[in-house]
Amino acid sequence: MKPYNVYPLQNITIEKAKGSYVYDENGTKYLDFYGGHAVISIGHSHQHYIRRITEQLNNIGFYSNSVQIPIQSRVAEKLGKLSSYEDYDLFLCNSGAEANENALKLASFYTGKSNVISFKGAFHGRTSGAVAITDNPKIVAPFNANHSVSILEYDLQQVENKLKENNTCAVIYEPIQGVGSIVSPSDEFVQKLAELCEKNNVLLIADEVQSGYGRTGKFFAHQYSDVKPDIITIAKGMGNGFPIGGVLVSPKLEAKFGMLGTTFGGNHLACAAALAVLEVIESEELVQNSEEKGKYLKQELSKIPQIKEIRGKGLMVGIKFDFPIKDLRDNLLYKHHIFTGNASDPNVLRLLPSMAIGNEEIDIFISALKQEVN
Ligand code: PLP
């Protein structure tokens, strides 16, 4: 048997990783400016993270959702404190798509309705329910499991017209679209959207799977818009590489036994990883670092005249050129040994480095980028 061939692979085998760097089998060092699609939040192989997971492995193997799991509460408490959502509850699952599916399910239970509004360019995952709310052209054969879906522009009139049909349970949006090339609705749009949802008894879901967890310089990117969504979904940076996702649920959505469930969600090891990530974010002030380093990165990028637009916040950055970035990205990787990302717009280079990155790494990237575009 061999791995199912669904991913185009770069011809590089990574054997070791530390901080913002990864190393291939020949010992070549690469600067990681992409973190496996925003997964690496605190840096590779952080000592505290390794210690927590190792301790947990040595400690307890038995896991079942039908017994008390104190480490789940520790994750929830710390997450509540760092994100300023202490009054919300946390449902733990295993991935971003699963978090979004559970969010939609909750919205249907709460409102008794099933239509979902999402927005052009959005990406909410690849499981059947999540795919239904995504209009990413790369996804093969989307089909709709339980919900009907309306994919709209960021246009309040369109939203209002749809809500008049009175069949919508939720509006889901990314505060900053990741796969959709680092595009955000305006703060004013989001505030009005939240008001419309409230007025029509429709839940607002912020998909923070990519934009969340401190990366943008606030714990959640929607906090720039000063709204409080009813449901917030998280994954990626939450486990720094260990698979874990979650749903933050407003106190207005009362929990009932059997409403949601998962075999692996909230297991000890995933929680040990998640707890370590939160502890490091707190002790190393990584949210603040994301803001500061993001500003420095943008300041340096703004000195490169070939760049047409710099998008995003903190360390979630899109750089738009007036040419496709494919060759540029390959040259950054194979000539300069720097990993970067692409997005749905072929002219946008996507950057999602570790939140612990320093000015030195930014200077290395900027110098390589200048050499390539000059
Ligand atoms: N939501 C957003 C905004 C994402 O960027 C992604 C993945 O890229 C997902 C959901 C799906 O997450 P996962 O791949 O963990 O299912």
Boltz pocket constraint, residues with backbone or C-beta under 6 A from the ligand:
constraints:
  - pocket:
      binder: B
      contacts: [[A, 37], [A, 94], [A, 95], [A, 96], [A, 97], [A, 98], [A, 100], [A, 123], [A, 124], [A, 125], [A, 126], [A, 174], [A, 176], [A, 178], [A, 179], [A, 207], [A, 208], [A, 209], [A, 210], [A, 211], [A, 235], [A, 236]]
      max_distance: 6.0
